[in-house]
Amino acid sequence: MRVIIFLILFIFSFSLADDNPKAVINLTTGDINRFKMYLLSGVANSAEYYKNNLKELKVVVVIHGDAYKFFIKDINNSPYKDDKLLIENQKEIESKLNYLSKNYGIKFVMCEQGMKGRKIDPKTLYPFVELVENAFIALVDWQNKGYAYIPLN
């Protein structure tokens, strides 16, 4: 009887296992072309690949370094108000980030310590961006939850 119960529990535990792929992206690049190619296009393409294979790609993007500027809705009231290339691409960036968040459940978290150092007001961010106290801690925590580490610098 114990063997049967053990087998049932063993099989049941495998049925609950999450075999969906998980990645935490360490986003530090300020290069708009790398950002667009690898994050905006690359993550969407990867999410579609897994979706077509009946899996859900779970992604958390930890934002710090030079990448803050891509997540600011109100650029005119930010340290990046003179970045012409960013201003030219902002509508496209916002649209694609919003799409990733809504359609694929991509989670965007931003390092609060770095924001303070760069004098970025949290009110200027897109609404789907969450704040974390520290990027390093966030990266460690997500990796300890089984998320594969992907650097994007």
Number of C-alpha atoms within 10 A of each C-alpha: 6 7 8 9 10 11 12 11 12 11 11 11 10 10 10 8 8 10 11 11 15 19 17 25 23 22 24 17 20 18 13 15 11 14 20 17 11 13 19 19 15 13 19 19 13 13 23 16 14 15 13 10 9 10 15 20 21 17 23 21 22 28 29 23 19 14 21 21 23 25 21 24 17 15 20 13 13 17 14 17 13 11 12 10 9 18 15 10 13 19 12 12 19 16 12 17 22 18 15 21 16 12 11 18 16 21 17 23 20 26 21 20 15 18 18 11 8 13 11 20 15 16 11 15 21 17 12 15 20 16 18 17 14 16 22 13 12 20 19 13 13 19 15 10 11 12 19 15 16 12 13 17 15
